[in-house]
Amino acid sequence: MTGWLDGLEAAARERLPEPVHRYFRQGAAAGVSTAEAVAAWRRLRFLPHVLRDVSTVSTATTVLGAEVATPILVAPTTLQRHAHPDGEAEMARGVAAAGSLMCVSSNAGSTFSAIAETGAAWWIQVYVARDRGLTTAMLDRAVASGATAVVVTVDTPVVGAKHDDGPSVWEMTPAGYLLANLDLDGASADDLEKALDLTPDDVGWLARSTGLPVVVKGVLRADDAALAARAGAAGVWVSNHGGRQLDRALATADALPAVGEAVAGDAEVYVDGGIRDGRDSLAALASGATAVFVGRPPLWGLCVGGAGGVTQVLTELTVQLREAMTLCGVTSIAAVGSDLLSGQG
């Protein structure tokens, strides 16, 4: 018997045009990394405590000092207006109702002001453009609208090739579905191209430009994580871009422990990729994550039920997490340790 979450993608697929559904779910090249993501978490095995008082179990925690009701947060995804007419603003309503936090794509089709009006806690994700002035102008708008952190994606110097076997999503995407917060007046295609010269110095530049903590997203190696932390990153985000960049990149479940160890005490650690139930989230926390991000499931929820669908996704994942914590004998996120996983304690 399958639950609501298990059937959610199929329900969304019935509502979405085929090119949109394909774009949301596909990975790069042969899709090896995308296909491996879920199974990588499900290989992990718990070693639960017993004889513990679990009469009160809380999933509340903090990320970069902000209080959230759950460590299950929403990753940045683009083209959300294909899933719902109000796009990121509707996603934010669902996030706020769940007491979670979302990261907003720099490609968003909703304005930052519309997102801010929902009351949701949010971070801004950024691709640094060759014209850094365009990036700075967008970040100024984000800061003015209440973004509380900057997430710089570092695994996308070029966009990984996707194998489309039908019409492209871009053939049916109106201009208003993208870049609602970027001033395109006078900008050339070259200006908008992603910078190929990112270095650790850009972490400090982003922090100085915005006055916000900076999270480095797209890290799979311990040495790169340590480099980011030394450069001043407040957070390191373990991600292979949902398998959408370098195909055959290591699964995030396998990369996380070494990254967490490399930056322990120096930066918070986040992870995404293949997290589909609360037990995956508990395994990630036990592997060293401060919090986890989910990308595709909230998109399916947005498509099927708007803000209510997003809230239900996050709520059900959190209920599963709380149950798993209870069965493992831990009563708080802070109490989750590596000893809960076989071979890591």
N, C-alpha and C positions, 0 to 999 in steps of 0.2 A: 504493500500500500504506500503510495507516495503522498507527500504533503503539498501544501500550497506552494512552497518555495521550489519544490522539485519540478512542478509543472509550469513555473512562471515563464521561462524562456519560450516554451511552446505556445503559451497564451499570447505572449508579446509577438511572436512570429506571425500569428494569425492576423494581427492588427497592423503590422508594419509592411510597407512595400518591400519586396524581396531585396533590392539593392541596399536598403537601409539596414535590414536585419543582417545581411551578409557583412556589411561594413562593421557593425557593432560587434559581431562575434568572431570575425576572422583574425588570424594571425598573419605574420609575415611569411613569405616564401611557402614552404611546405606545411607550415603550421605545427612543427614539432614541439616548440616551446609552449605554445598555447595548449596543445593536447596533453602535455605532461603536467601542467600546473596543478590540477585538482588532485591527481593521483599522488603527487609528491607529498602533500599534506596527509593524505590518508594512509601513507606508509608508516607514519609515526605512531607510536604506541605509548599509552599512559601507564604510570605507576601510581595509582591513587593512594592517598593516606586514608587510614581508618581511625576510629576512636577520636574523632575531632568534633567539636561542637559546631554544627553548621545550621543552627537555628536561625541565624541571620547571615545572609550572603549578599554582598553589594557589588555591582559592576561599575559603580561610579569611580572616576579617576580624573586625572588632569593631563592635558597635553600642552606643553609650553606655558604652563601656569593657568590655563583655562579649564574650568570645571566642565566635565561632560558626564552624562548619565551612563554612557557606554564607551568602551574603547574601540567600538566598531564604527568607523567613520567612512565618509564617501569620497572616493577618488575623483580626480578631474577627468571628464570625458567630454568630447565635442559633439556637435550636432544634436543636442538634447531637444531642440525644437522639433526635430523629426519624431521624437517620442511623445511630446506634448507641446501644444502651441505656446505655452508660457515657459518652456524650456527650463533653464537653470533657476528661474524664480520659483517655478512650481516645485522643482527638486528641493530648493531651500525651505519651502513651507513644510515639506515632509520631514526634512532633516531637523528643523526646529521642533516639530511636534515630538520627535523621538529623543530629544535632548542630546543629539549628536552634533557633528561638525562636518562641513564639506570643504573640499578644495575646488575652486572654480577655475576652469580652463581659461587661458588667455584667448582662446578661440571662441569664447562663449557668445551665444546669440542673445542673451539677456543683458541688460545694462547692470553695472555694479549697483546703481541706486535702487533698481528694482529688487535685486537680491537683498540689499541692506534692509529694505522695507519689511521683509519677512521676519526679521529678528533672529535669523539663523547666525550661528557662529561660522566664520568662513576664512579660509586662506586663499591667496591668489597664486595660481601656477603661472610660470612664465617661461617662454622660450626667448632667450636673448637674441634679438635681431641684429643683423649686421649694422644697421643704423641704431646704435644704442639710445639715441634720443627718442625714437619711437617707443622703446621699452620703458624708458624713464617716464614718458608722458602717460603711458598706460598705468604704470605703477602709482603715479601721483593720484590718478583717479581712484584706484583701488584703495589706497590709504585714506583718501578723503571720504570714501564710502564705508570704511570700517573694517577692511581686511586686517587681520591680526598677525599674519606671517606671510612670507614670500617663499614659494616653492620653486626652485629653479631646476628644470628638467635638463639633465646633462647627457642623456643617452641617445639624443636625436640630432647629431650633426647633419644627417640627411634622413629622410623618411624611408623606412624599410619598405621594400617593394611588396605589394599585395598581389595575389593571383586572382583576378576577377574573371569569372566565367560567364558574365552577363553584363547588363548595363551598369555603369558606375554610379555610385551614390551622388557624385558631384554633378552629374547630368540633371539631377532633379533637386538640387539644393539652392533655394533662393538666396540672394545676397544677404538678406537680413538674418539668416541663420548663423552667421559667423562674424567674428571680429566686431561685435557691437561696442567695444570699449577702446578700439584703436583708432587713432586719428589718421585716416588714409589720405587726407588732402595733400597732394603733391608727392606722395610716397611712390617709389618705383618698386617693381618686382624684386630687384636686387636688394633694396633697402629692407624688404620684408623677409628675405631669406635668413635662415638661422645662422648665427655666428659660428664659424669654424675655429675660432681662436679662443675659446673659453679656457680659463686657467683658474687656479685657486684664488687669484687676486679678484676675480669677479664675485666671489662670495662676499668679500669685504666691501666691494663697490655697491652691491645690492643692499647690504646692511646699512651702509652710510647713506645711500640714496633714499631709503624708505624709513629708516629708524625702526625697522621691524626685524625680528629674528628670521634667519634664513635657513631653509631646509633644502638639502641637496638630494634630488630624486633621480633614481636610475643607477644606483650603486649595487654591484654584486661582489666586489672584491674587498677584502679586509684592508689592504693597503690604500685603496682609494677612499675608503671610509675614514681611515685615520688621517689621510691628507685633507679631506673635507673638514674634519673636526679641528685640525690644526689651523685651517684657514678661517675658522670662526663660525662654522655652521652650528646652529643650535640643534639641528636634527639631521639625521641621515636616513633616507628612505630607500629600502631594499626593493628594487623593482626591475623587471625586464620588459616593462611597458606592455604588460599583458600578452607577451609573446609577439608584439607587433613591430619590433625593431630588428634585432639580430636573431634570426631563427637559430635554434639549437643553443641559445644562451642557457646558462644554468637555471634550474627552477629556483624560485625565491625561497622556498622551504629549505632547500639545501644550502643556499648562500647565507641565510640569516644568522645562524649561530656564530660563524666566524666574524661577521660584521659587528654583531652585538658585543662580542668579546673585545674587538679592536677599539671600540669607542666607549666602552663602559665607563660611566661617570663623566664623560666629556660631552656627550650629545645624546639626545633622545633618538630612539630607533623605531622606524615604522616599516611596514611591509605590506605589499599587495600581491595579487596574482594567485588565482585559483581558490580563494577563500570562499567557501560555499555553505558552511554551517558553523554553528557556535563552537564545535569541537576543533575545527580548523583554527579558529581564533584563539582558543585556549592553548593549542599547540604552539602557535606563533608567539604568544606571550611567554610561554615557558622556554621558548628558543631565544628569547632576548628582546622581543619587541615591546615598546612602550604602548603601542596601539596598532591596529590594523586598518587598512583601507580596502573597500570593496568598490568595484567599478561597474561591471556588467549587471549584477543583480539589481542595484537601484535603477539602472536604465530600464530593465524589464518591468520593475515595479512602477516606474513613472509612466511607461507606455500603457500598462494594464489598468492602473488605478490612480494616476496622477499623484498628488501629494500623499493621499491616503495609502497608495500602493508603496511609495517610498517608506513611509512610516512603518507599514506592516513588514516590509523586508527587514528593516533595522530592528524592529521590535522582536520579530521571530528569531533572528540571529542572536539577539541579546538574551532571550529566554533560553535558547539552547546553550549559550555560554554559561548562564547562571546555573542551569541544571548540571552541566559538566563540572563546574567549580564545586558545586555541592557534593557530587559523587566523588570528586578528588580530594575532598576535605579541606578546601581553601575558602576563606570567607571574604577576601578582598583581592583586588587586582595586584596590590602591592605584595600580597602573600604568595603569588604565583612564582614558582622558581623552576630552575632547570631540572630539579630532582623529580618533577612530575613526568618527565619523559624518559623512557627506557634508553640507556646509553648516554644520557647527558647529565645526569645528576652526580 
